[in-house]
Amino acid sequence: MNTIKLNFIPYQLKGITGTVEHLDKSSNTHVFGSTGYTHGNHYSTDITSAVVVGDDIYLKDKTGKDHLFRLRNFDVACRAGNTLTVVSTSRWGKAKGRNLVVINHNLDRAFYHKYNVKRLCAPNKYLLIGVFAILTYFIVPAFTFYFIGEYAVTLIVLALVLVAYYFTMTKVNEQKLKAAIEPKYFL
């Protein structure tokens, strides 16, 4: 078990390594559509689809214990006999967490769940909105008069700084997470 701090919150990284005993792969396509009225008695139709790839992987670890992982949207390339490590994360002290990455040691390849990684690494949006609101109400009016002279310009600059901080911290945390995972679990 490894510990990593992302956005000032400690997380536990847990990895289970084993040999693939059996693998079930599935793919489901969900199609959504809607029709609406537009001008001139024409109808518009919006159709979208989403593909969900499922992997049910049965691993046997070194102690002989069997583990079942039901992974969605990982699309892991593996077969029976491959050695895999499934890395999950949870907040410090919590038992359940999210699967982040599946590492296939035979292929030397890691399969990340992009949504779970992004969700874990991104700063709290509501905290940033709160900081924006507090700065807008208390601090920006005082600095606007002395430095910029335009209240709207100051708000736009502040919003751009917070958006840049959000994306920069997300990228930095993703790199920190990958650095913590890959050297430890690659054989």
N, C-alpha and C positions, 0 to 999 in steps of 0.2 A: 504494500500500500504506500502511495506517495501522496504528498500534500502540495497543493499549489494555491496561491492567492490571486484571484482575479477580481478587479474592481473592489478591493478591500474586503472580500469575502473569502474565507478559507474553504477549499474543496478537497475531498478525498478522491484520488484516482485509484481505482481497483482494476486489476487485470486478471483474467482467467485464461490460462494457456492450456491447450489440449489438442488432441488429434481428432479430426473430423471423422465421426463414425457414419453419419448419414446426413444428407442434405436434401431439403425440399425447396424448390424454387417456384415462385408463382408470379404472375403479372396480371394486374387488373386495370382495365381502362374505364374511367368514369367520365361519362359525357353529360354535360349540362347545357341546356338551351333555353332561350326565351324568345318570344315574339312580341313586338310592340308596334303600335300604330304610329306612323309618321305623317307628315303633310302630304296631301294629295292622294289619300287612300292607298298609300304604299305601306307595306309592312316590313319592318326590319327584324332580322333574326340574328341573334348572337349565340354562337355555339362554341363552347370551350371543352377541352378534355384534359384529364389528368391521369397519368399512368403511375400506379403504385406497384413497385417491385417488392416482393416479399421473399425473405430467406429464412427458412427454419433450419437451424444448424444444431446438430447433436454433437457435442464435444465430450470426450473422455479425458479427464486430467491425469496427471502423473500418479495420483493416489487411487485411480480407478473409479472415481465418482463421475457420474454422467451429468451434463448440463445441457439444457435446451435454451437456445436463444432465438426468439422470434423477432427478426429484424425487418424493418420496413424502410424502403428507400435508401438502402446501403448499396445494393447490387454488387455483392461480394463475389469475386471470382475465386472459386475453390472447388475441390472435389474430395471425395473420401480419401483419407490417408494424409491430407495436408495438415500441417501444424498451424493453428490459429491462436491469436490472443485477442480477446474481446475486452476493450477498456471502457469502463463506465465511470461516471462521476456522480458524486452526491455532496450536498453541503455537509460540512463537518458535523458529525454526530447523527446524521440521518442514515437510515438503512437503504432506502431506495433512491435510485438516481436514473440518469439517462445514459444510454449507450452512445459513445462518441466515435469510436474508431474500431475497426476490425483489421488486424494486421495478419497477413498471410506470410508466414516466414519462408515458405517454399518459393514464393514469387518475389520476396522482399518488397512487398507493396502494402500500403496502408489505404483503407477505404474509410473515409470520414463521412459522417452524417452532417452535411453542410448546415442544415437548419439547427440541429442541436448545438453545434459548435458556435454558430453565429449568436444563438440565443444566450449561450453561456458567457461569451466573450464581450458582448455589447454592454456598454454602461446603461444604467437604469434611466430610461427615457423620462419617467415621471420626476425623478430627481433633477434632471437637467431642465425640465419645464419649470419646476419650482425655483431653481436657481435663476432662470431667466425672469420669472415673475418678480422675485425679490429684488434682483438688480434693476429691473425696469421701474419698480415702484420707488425704491429708496435711493439708489446710487446714481443711476443714469441721469435723472434731472439735475443733480448737483454738478456732475462733470460736463453735462451738455452746455451749460451756460458759459463755463470757463474755456473749454477746449474746442468743441466742434461747432457749437452754435445752432445745430439742427438736430432736433429730437429724433426725427424719423431716421436720419442717417446713423445716429448712435444706436438705435434699436436694430437696424439692419446689420451693422457691423457686429453687434453683440450676438445676434442670431447666427451669423456666419461663423463666428468664433466657436460657438457651442456646437454647431453642426460639424465643423472641422474637428473639434475635440472628440465628438462621438465616433466618427469614422476612424480617426487616428487611434483612439484607445481600443476600438474593436480589432483593428489590424495588429496592434502591439500585443493584445491579449491572445489573439490566435497564434501568433508566433511564439509567445511564451508557453502556450499550451502544447503546441507541437514539439517544442524543444524539451518539455518535461516528459512527453510520452515516448517519442521515437527512440532516443538513445537507451531508455530503460528496457523496452520490450523487444527491440530488434535483436536477434541472436547474433 
